[in-house]
Amino acid sequence: YYKTIAYWKIGGKVMADTWMEITNPIRNPGERHLAVAIVVDTSTSMKGKAIEKLNHTLKEIGQILDEDCVASGRIDLTVISFNSTVKTEMKFKSAIEYQSPEFVADGRTVLNKAIGTALDALEKRKREFREFGVFYYRPCLIVFSDWKASDLDQECVVRNRLQNEIRRKRVIFMPVGIGDDIDVKKAMEYYPEEKTCCPLFRCDQVREIFGWTGRIYG
């Protein structure tokens, strides 16, 4: 946002006026957009091969987006990491600006707090789309984790919120299992009970995941 001042004369008197000009923060506003929140587990349980696989997958996401000029112009990404705390590594930007982060594993697993943070970020991005008259698809939440949360006190509230968002078709949920010891049952509990066909993706299916997002606008 920046201020513009205009000057003009009326009857020899100098008048002034000011107004605010708004810079649209959304690239390609004439295109329909897809907001994608990538949530990644960087807790101690991810040490070793799991964190290496995660870092490799995040690089691969960048390669996939580079190969698809349509996706890179229409997908908006945020990256949120979590261990003992939740951190927004990249606020929502066009996928064309995505740079893959690299993580080390440490700390607890506040999975539920991270999911709540991601849902808040998706809601905020939808408000921005509406504010600037940008049409958008149903946003997507992709969570990479072994699904062994330590913040169990928040699980019920966050799980119910996510299930409600899925039922109301306000978000598409794509859980990804990573590591050698994944709690598959726990991951599936975040889906509404009535959904009988619920996939748990693997890291090596990342091209399938982003291929799915491509089919939305293809």
N, C-alpha and C positions, 0 to 999 in steps of 0.2 A: 504494500500500500504506500502511496506517496501523495503529497499535497501539491496541487497546481494553483497558482495565483494569476488571475487575469486583471489587467488594468485597462481602463478606458476613461474618456472625458465626457462629462455632461455639463454644458454651460460653463466650460472652462475649469470645472472642478474634477479632479482626478478621483475616480471611483475604483474600488477593488473588490474582487470576489474570490472565494476559494472553493474548491470542491475536491473530493477524493477520487482518484483514479485507481481502479482495482486491476491488478495483474492476475490473470487466470493462472493458477498453479497447476492446472491439468493439461497435459499435452494432448493434442488432437481432440479438442472438445467436440468436434463434429461427429466423432466415431462413438459407437456404443462401447463402454468400458467394462472390464471385469476386475474387481478388486480381489486380490489374493493375499491372505495372511499366511506366511510361513513361520511356524513355531518350532523351535529346535531345542532338544534336551541336551544340556551340556553338563549334567551333574556327574558325580563320581562314578555312578554305575555305568557310565558311557566310556570309561577309560579303556585304552587299548584299541582293538580293532573297530569298535563301535564308533568312536569319535573320528577315527581315520575314515571310516565309511561315510560318516555324515559330512565331513569336509569335502570328500570326493564328490558326493552327491550334490552339494551346494555349487561346486564348480560346474558340474554337469548341467545343472539348471541354467546357468549362464550360457553355456554352449547351445542348449536347446533354444533358448530365447534368441540368441544371435542368429540362429539358422532360420528363424521365422519372423520376418519383418512385420507381418500383420500382428502377431502376438506381441512383439516388443512395442508396438505402437498403441495397443489397446489394453494390455494387461497392466494394472497398477499393483505394485508389490510393497509389502512391508515385511521385515524380518525381525522376529522377536525371539530372544534366547532366554533360557531359564535354567538356573541351578538353585542356589539358596535365595536368589532374588530374580526378578524379571527385568530384562533390559531390552529396549527397542533399539536394535542394531541399525535399522534403516527405516525411517518414517516412509509413508507411502510416497512412492515415486513411480514414474513410468518405468516399465521393465527394461527399456532401452538404457536406463541409467544404473541398472543392477550391477553390483560388484560383489562377488562371492566372498563372504567373511570366512575366517578360519578360527576354529575354537580349540581350547584345551578343556579337559573334563575336570570338574571339581565341584564340591558342594552338595547340598541336598537337592530334592526334586520337587519344586513347587509347581507341579504340572497344572493344577487347577487354577491357581492364580494367573498363570500364563494364558490359559484358555480364556479366562475372563477378560484379561487385558486385550487379547486378540479380538474378541467379540466387540469390545468397546471401540477398538480401532476401526473395525469394519463398519460399525454404525456411524462413526464420525466421517469416514470416507464417503459413505452413501449420502450423508447430509451435504458434504461438499459437492458431490455430483449434482444433487438437486439444486443447490445454491447457484451453480454455474450453468444450469440447464443441460447437463450431460446425461444422456440415457445410459443405463447400465444393466448388466446381467446380474443374476443372483450371485452374491460374492461367495468365495471359497475359502475354507479354513483347512490348511494342511498341517498336521502335527507329526513331527518326527520324535519318537520316544520309545523307551522300553516299557512304558506304561506302569511304572512303579512309583506312584506319587508318595510324597512324604507329608503333604498338606491335606491330610484326610479330613480335617475339620471343615474344609471348604468344598469337599467333593460333591456332596448332595446338592447344594445350591447351584454350583457351576454346571453339574451334569444335567439338572432339571432345566436350567436356562438354555443350555445347548440343545437339549432334546426339543424344547419348545420352539426354538429358532428353526430347527430342522422341520418339525411338523408344519410350521407356518410358511415354509418354503422361503425363509429369509436368509438361509445360508446352506451351502453344501459342505458337508464334513467329510474329510479324507484323512483318516488316521494311517500313519505309516509306522510299522514296527522296525526297530533297529536294535542290533545287538543279538547275543546268543541266548538270552534268557528273557523273552518278551512275555508279558502278562496279557495274552490274547483276550482272555475272558474280560479283564478289566477294560481294555480298549473298546470292546463291543458294547459294554454297558453304557457308553456315552451316546449310542444310538437309541432312538425311541424303541420301546419293546415291540411295537407292531411291525417294525421293519425286519423282515425275516431274511433278506438277502443283503448283508452288510459286509463289504470287503475290508480286510486289513491289508493294506498294501505293504510291499517291501521296498527297500531303497533301490534295488535293481529294477524296479518298475517305474522309476521317475519319468522315463519317456512316455510311458503309458498314461501316467497322471497328467502330464502337461499336454499330451496328445488329446486327452479328454477335454481339457480346457479349450484346445483349438477347435474341437468339434462344436463348441457353443457358437462360435462366430464364423465357422467355415462355410 
